[in-house]
């Protein structure tokens, strides 16, 4: 069977298989070598993600095939919802930054216990365009204030980087990376939070880079069945023996 890469995260992960999405680009990049499996849950924070961990990734003894077939890697991409302001209209999604950091520890520990050899890659929340969030509320917003701020997202991104440093695992600091571009708000964010095609491209490129640094690259993977160029035109079935 082909090895797997799991994508575990919130709406930015759930939507990663749309046209131009970073998950779809990853699946295309690794076609014929790896199955990219989506585990994205729109609106979820790390508290909820840890709560449903065993349902999203059932253990082998529970009859889940994932437990018996360890993946090559798992991306963990949470924080955008944890960083909702505690006094805004999305306060029910908010998680204090210290708990967020602890939840990441718990999620990473769960993956390491289940799949010790899998590469765990964390991705920080992206930056926030507060003006665009006001123009794109997902529920009624009587306060007229954004439910997220870029400052808060930055605090959670910092906590994510600190959490992985303690484990020595790779991280994509998306919050910092995207803001290196002068026009990041319009170029990378469609509604002040979710990603444009160009924003998805940044995530894809950073994930492929980190996977490669961890030894997961096309040059080190093999296709699961013979390529057309390896099939003898005079005796095609010989390639399948």
N, C-alpha and C positions, 0 to 999 in steps of 0.2 A: 504494500500500500504506500501511496505517497505520504511523506511527512506533512505535518500541518503547522500553520502559524495561526494562532488565535488573536483576534482583535477584541479586547474587552474595554468597554467605555460607555460614554453617554451618547447624546444625540449626534455629536460630531463623529463618533464612531458608527452609530447606527446609519447615518446618512453617507458613510464613506463609500458605498457601492453605487451611488447615483452616477450619472454621466459626468465624468471628470473627477470623480471622488478618489481619495487617496487609497482606500481599500481596493477599489476596482483596479486602480493602476498597479497596486501591489500584486493582485491576482494575475494581471496580465504579465507583469514583469517576471513572475515565477511560474508562468504557465508551463505545463509538462514536467515540473519538478516538485512543486509544493502546492497543497490546497490551503488557501487562505479562508479561514472560517470566522464568520461574523458573530460576535456576542455584544451587540450594542443596545443600550437601553436608554431611550430618550428621557431626559429629566432626572436621571438617577444621580445621586451623590455617592460618596464612598461609604457612608453609613449603610445605605440601602444595598450597594453593590456587595459589601461583605456579608450582609444578611442573606442574600440570595446566591452566594458563591457556590454552594453545593448543588443548587438546582441548575445553575448555569454550566457547571462543570462537575457532573456526577462522577463519583469515584467508581473504580472498576468493580468493587465488591457490591455496589448498588445496581450493577447492570449497565453502567455507562461505558460506552466504548472509548470515551476519551481517557479514562483512567488506565486502560490497557494499551493505549497507543499514544505515548508521550509526544507532545509537539516539539518542533525545533525551537519555537519561540512564542512568547505571548507579549502583546503590547497592552499596557494599562494606561488608559487615557481618561482620567477623572479630575475634577477640580473646578470646572466652569460653573457647576451648580452648587457645589460646596461654598463657593465664593459669593453667592447671592447675599445681599445685605440683610442683616438680621432684623432690620426695621422696615424693609421694603415689601412690595406685594408678593415677592417670591420667597419670603422668609421661611416658609415651610421646607424649602430645599437647603437652607443654610446649615453648614456644619462649622463649628469653631475651628480655627486653623490648627490648633494643637491636636484636636480629635482627628482632623483630616490627615495629619501626619501619622498619627497612630493607626488610623484605618489603612493607610498605604502600607505601613509595616505589616499589618495583619494580612492584607491581601497578598503581598509579596511572600510572606512566610508560608501562606497556604499553598501558593504555587510551588515554592521551593520544596515543601514537604511532599507534595503530590508528584512533581516532576523535577527531580533534583538536577537533571542535566539540561533542562530547557533554559534558553536565554530569556530573561525577563527584562523588558524595555519599558520604562515609564516615559510618559509625555506630559509636560506641564499644560495647564490651561492656556489658551491663547490670550492675547491682549484684548481689551474691550474698547469699543468706540461708544461712549456714553450717549452722544447725541443721536446716533442711529438706534440705540436701544430704546430711546424715547419714542422714536418714530415707528418702532416695531414691537410694541408690547404684545405678549401672547395672551394676556387677560386684561380686563379693565384696570387702568392705572390712575385712580382718582388723585393721588398725591402729585402727579406730574414729575416725579423724580425717577431716575433710572434705578432698576433693581440690581444692577451690577455697576461697579466702577473699575477702571483700569488699575487703580492703586490696590484695590482688594485682590484683583486677579494676580497682581504682581506678588503680593504677600503669599498667596497660595502656591504660585510658581516657585518662589524661593523655598517654601516648606517642602515641596516635592523634590527639588534638587538636593536639599539637606537630607531628606529621608533616604534617597538612593545612595548618597555618599556614605551613609552608615553601613550600607550593604555592599557597596562596591560594584553596583550594577549600572548599566548605561541609562542615560536620560536624554531626551530631546527637550531642551529649554525653549519651547515654542514662543513663550511670552517675550523673551529677550530676542530670539532669532528674528521674529517678524518685525519687531520695532527697529531693526537695523535698516529698514527700507523707509525712505522719507514718506512715501504715499501708502503706507501699510493699511490705513483705515479703509480706503476705497479699494485698494488692490487685493486685499486678502480676506476682508469680512463682508458678507452679504447683508447682514442686518445688525452689525455691531458685535456679533458673537460667532455666528456660524460662518463657514468658510466659502469663499468663492472658488472657482476653478483654479485660480492662481494660488489661493491659500492652501487648497488641497495638494497642489503640486509641491509646495514647501514641505508639508508634512511627509508626503511620499518620499521626496529626496532625502530628508533627514532620517527617516526610518530605514531606508535602504542603506544609507551610509552607516548607521549604527549597527544594523544587522551584519553588514560586511565586516566591520571592525570586530564583530563577535564570531566571525568565521562562517557566516551564512551568506553565501553569494552564489551567483550562477556558475562561476568558475569552479566551485567546490561541490556542486550538486549534480546529480545524474538524472536523466529523464527516465520515466518508469517503463516505457516501451520503445522499441526501435524507431528511430527517425526515418523518414522516407528515403533519405540519402544513403541509409545503411541497409536498405532492402535490395537484394539481388533481383534485377528485372527478369533474369532467366529462371530463378528459383525463389520466388518471394517468400514462401512459407518457411524456408530455412532460417530466416531471421527470427522466427518465433519459437524455435525449438529450445 
